[in-house]
Structure formats: structure tokens, C-alpha cells
């Protein structure tokens, strides 16, 4: 009698699981009704205007896009304008949105070598979150907007039926959301000092939307971009070499001109922890 009861229990559990999976598959394969595009935007930071060495003012920020629908959402274009003056500041379309560093629709992000055709898909799968990076420029402080208005255009999807009553929705065309606003921060950028002194130092891999420093990290339950404005400094000679050239197949850290240079604090602070004895990396001639 006991064995039969266990068997019946397993049958019920399996039946429930199969029913749930079939229910999800049915929802994903049948048109679903929504009052609006099933997308959630989140702006973790307000951009702080920063003046660049080229005299222009930069507005840097990112948005998280979460697909709350049952089928894929494909971003076709995004347009950013001054919410007050209405002038368009930037527009990203198919080419820009397929860039690895501009729009990432898979989190965690796979290595580029594993991506088909070296291009990033513009589709956000059901229940997944993507991240879109913005680097905007204006020519003067007077042109800095108080807020930014975003116009998102998603490709039509026969599995999504919107109840908003827009003409494009009724005709089965593109899905448009054009009223998402991000405010510009009124804070002033932090001014820091030089981290090094003496000699010629080359700043490489500096701030840009497509730098390797723009990576997502998780700290304290939040996704952050700790290295967004990071720079790599290398001391160079008159020819621009970081170590004597030509150099042998086997090189050491001490060969680099910047080895052992004094590093300066870029602002006032208090040292709270010091650790020594970490093995040095072994440089490769390549």
C-alpha cells in the first residue's frame, strides 16, 4: 500500500510539472495582450556633465532593459533628445545597437569569441535584462539639457498584441515608446589630481563607451561599473616605447620605464588597510 501511494504522489508531481511547462510554451507561442510594451527601464545613475579635453561636455550613463513579456523584444532604434529644446542629441540604429560595447542583451555576457558573426543580438529574451550604454556630447555648458527624452522603437512581433490603440499597434507595425525621461544631475564632477609625476606618461585605454574598462560588477547587491572612467598609464621614452626596444623574448617587470614609480593620491583620504607580498605578474613578450 505504501509503494502505491508513493507512486501516485510521483505521478501527481510529474503531471503538475508537465502542465506548467506546457502552459509556458503555450503562452510563448500564442499572441499575448498587453496594455503597453512589456519592457521595464531602469536608470541606475543620473549623468553628471563633464568637460573633456576636446572642449565638449560629456553625458555618460546606462539603462537596464528588462523584457517582462512572454516573447522576444528586438530593439530597432533609440533616439535621445533634449526634453525641453526637443533637439536630437544622438540616434542609435541597427549598426550601433549590434556593437558589443553599446548594447548587451545577454547578462552575464558571453565572450565575443562565442558570439555568432562577432555581432551582438539585439533581441532581449523573455525574462532577461539587457544594458544599453550612452555617451552623449554637447558643445557648450549652455547646451546641456536639464533632462533627456528617449524614443525606443521595437520591431513588430505577431506574438505581442498591444491594447494602447496607437495606429502602429493596430496595423501590426513597430512598437514605439517615446516618453522615457532621464534627469541630468546637478552635481559637479569630482576634480582629482595627477596620479603620477615626472617623465612622459601615456594614457591608454581611456574613457569611452567601447573601452575594456566598461564592465559590470556586482557589489553589495547592486550592479556597478566601477571602472567606467578608468585609464591605463604607461611611462614612455621619446619614441613612445614602454621599455627598451628591441627587447628580448624574455622580459621582466623591471625593464618597464614605469616600474617602481611613485604613485600619488589623487585626493585627500585616509589609508585604512595595507597588504604586501602579492606575487608580481610575469610579463609576456607578445
N, C-alpha and C positions, 0 to 999 in steps of 0.2 A: 504494500500500500504506500509506503514511504517513497519508493522508487518512482511510482506512478505520479505522485504529487510533484516531485522534483521535475519530472519530465514535462508535466503540464505547465509548471512555472516557467521553464525554459522556453516552451512554445509561446507563451504569452509575451515574454520579454522580446524574443526574436520577432514576433509578429508586430509588436509596437515599434521596434527599431526599423523594420522594413517599411511600415506605414509612414513613419516620419520621413525617411529618405525619399520615398515615392512622392510624398507631399511636397518636399522641397524641389524635386525635379519637375513636378507638375507646375509649381509656381514659377519656376525659372523658364519653362517652355511655353507658357500661356501669357497673353498680354495682361499686364497689371495696371490698375488705375491709381494715379497719384494726383493730388491737388497741385503739386508743383514738382519741379525736377528733384528727384530723390538724392540730393547732394548736400553735404554739410561742410561749410567752410570754417576754418579757424585761423585767425591771425595771432600767433604767439607773441609777436613784438610789434610795436609801432616804430616805423623808421625814423631815425634821427638824421636830419640833414647834415652832411659832412662835406667840407670843401676839399677837393682833390688838388693835386699838384698841377693839373691842367687848367685850373681856374673854374672848373664846373662844380656843381653841387650834386652830391650823390644821395639817393634814397634807396636803401637796401633793406629787404625784408623777404619773408617767405610765407606761403599759405599751405595749410594742410587741407586736402580734399578727400572726404570720406563718402563712398558710394553706399547709400542706405537702401538701394533698390535690390531687386532680385536678378537683374541682368546687367551686363557691362555698360559703362558710360564712356564714350570716346570724346575727348576734348578736341575740338576742331580749331578754335582760336580763342585768344583772350586779349582784350583791349583795355588799357589803363588810361584814364583821363583825369584832368583836374576837375574835381567835383563841382567847383564854383565857376571857373572860367570855361569849362567844357572842352578845352583843347586836349587832343590826344597826345599822350607822352610816349607811349610805346604800344606795339601790337605784335604779339607772338602768334604765328600760324603753324602750319604743318611742319615746316622745316625746323623752326626753332623749338617746337614742342617735342620733336623727336630727339633732341640733344640730350645726352646722358646727364649733363650737369644742369640743365634747365628744368626738366620735368621728369620726376621719378615716380612711376606708378606702382612700383613693387617695393615694399618695405617688409623685411630687410632687403637691401639692394644686392642683386647678384653681381659677380664680377663681369666686366664688359666682355671678357672672352666667352662667356656663356650666353650672351645675348645674340639673338638672330640678326644677321646682317649689320651688326655693330650699331644698330639703331634701337632706341628705347621705345617700347609700345606706348601709345597714347591712351590706351584703354585702362580704366580703373575697374577691376572686377568687383562683383557683388561683395559687400562687406569689407573691402580693402581700402586702404588710405594711401594717397599719393602726396607728394610735396612739390610745389612749384616755386622756383626761385626768381626774384625780381631784382634787377639792378637798373634803376632809372637815373637819368641825369637831366638837370636843368641848367641854364646858362648863368643865372644870377640869383641872389637872395630874394629879389622881388618876384621871381618866377616860381618860388617854392610854394606848392599848394598847401592849403590847410587840411585837405583830405583827398583821398584817391578813390575814384569810382571805377569799378571793374565790370566789364561786359564779357560774360562767358558764353561761348557758342558750342553746344554739344551736337554731335551727329545724330540724325534721326535713328530711332530704334523701334521696330514694329512691336517689340515686347513691352514698350512703355506707352501708356495712354494717359495724357495729361488732361485734367479737368479744368484748367485755367480759363479756357475759352479764347486763347490767343489764335490769331489767324494761322500762324505757322504750325501750331499744335493741331488745329482742325484739319489742315492739309497734309499732316504727316511729315512735315518738314523738320528743319533744325530746331533744337530746343535751346532757348535763349534765356539767360539770367543776366540782367544788366543793372542791378542796383546794389551790388555788394560794395560797401564802403570801408576803407581803412583810414583811420585818422593819422596825421603826421604828429609825431611827438614834438613838444615844445622845449624839451630838454636840450641843453647844449652838449656837444660831443666832448668827451674827456680828452684833455690835452696832455700828452706824455712826452718825456724826454727821449733822447737817443739812447739805445741800449749798449752802444759800443763807442769807442773813441780811437782816434789815430788811424793812419793808413787809409786806403781806399776800400770801402765795403760795398759789395754789390748786393742789392736787394732783389732776390729772385722769388718766383712763385708767390707773388704778392696778391693783394686783394683783387678778386674778380669772381664772376659767377661760375666760371669753369675751372677754378683752381682746385687742386687736390686737397686743400685745407677745408673746403666746404663739405664737411662730413657730419652726419648726425650722430650724436652720442646721447646716452641715457644717464642722467644723474638725478638722484632724489625723486624719481617718479616723473621726470619731465624730459622731453626730447629737446636737446640743445645743439647749437652749432658753436662750440667753444672756440674754434679756430677760424671763424668767418673772416676776420681781418688780419690773419697771421701772415708773417713774412719770413723768408729764409735769408739770412745774411751770410755772405762769404767774403773773406778778405782776399783781394786780388792784387796782382802786380800790374805793371804798365800795359802788358799785353792782355790782361783780363783773365789770366790763369789763376786758379786757386791753389796750385802747388807747382814746383818747378817742372817745366815741360821742355823736352820729353822726359817722362818718368818711367821707371822700370815696371815690369809685370807685377812685382810685389811691392806694395806701398804700405806706409804706416800713417797713423794719425798725425804724428809729429811732423810729417812732411807738409801738411797743410799750413798756409800762412796764418790762418786764424786760430791755430791750436794754442791753447794756453792764454788767449787774450782775456783781458779783464772785462767782465760783464757788469754793466751798471744798472741800478734800479731806475726804472722809468718814472717812478713817482714815490712819494712818501709811503712808508709801510713799516711793518714790524715783522721780523723773522720769528716764526713760531716753531719751525721744525727744520732740521738739517740731517741729511743722510749722505754718507760717503761710502766708497768701496764697491760701487756698481761697476762691473766689468765694461770696458770700452768696446764699442763695435769694431769689427775687423773690416776695414775698407777694401773694396774690390776695385781692381784696375779698370774694369768696364764701366 
